[in-house]
């Protein structure tokens, strides 16, 4: 493992441990605050097709915000991990999900792929400069690169404030985000996807 990869792995472990140490009530309250902050974002409200995710372990739960966005007329999508990377398939609240890789709940793989114009991105860690650290497989980096080709893509990282770290090291393939939202506030970043 390279020195940079080892640093990223250690930062990821530390941030995810901090997230796991939050008690369930605190996580629930923070997720509700994050949902309200997401719903207050005009750019997200304007998106026609929003990709969220089904939370695992101690992740922020974006489902309340997704349900509200759907009630306001947005179409929704969820990620599906394939051998070629992350793709998105349309999903409606209440539609059945299937068990995917890594214990994920995913939409039916028979559904067609869609190209969301906004992504809610789960994070392992972030810093004040807006750099993000994912789970280490590069799925969202690849999806952001592909979906932002030739068009504007809104990418909103969501995580708990406890996951903030002093500095996230970056590599050329790491993709920045349009914004990062925690229960402590939002970090609006320069959008580099359009």
Secondary structure as UniProt FT lines:
FT   HELIX           3..21
FT   HELIX           24..39
FT   HELIX           42..46
FT   STRAND          49..51
FT   TURN            57..58
FT   HELIX           63..71
FT   TURN            72..73
FT   STRAND          75..82
FT   TURN            83..84
FT   STRAND          85..91
FT   TURN            93..94
FT   STRAND          98..99
FT   HELIX           101..103
FT   STRAND          105..106
FT   TURN            109..110
FT   STRAND          113..114
FT   STRAND          118..122
FT   STRAND          125..126
FT   TURN            128..129
FT   STRAND          132..133
FT   HELIX           139..147
FT   TURN            148..150
FT   STRAND          154..158
FT   HELIX           161..163
FT   TURN            172..173
FT   STRAND          179..182
FT   TURN            183..184
FT   STRAND          185..188
//
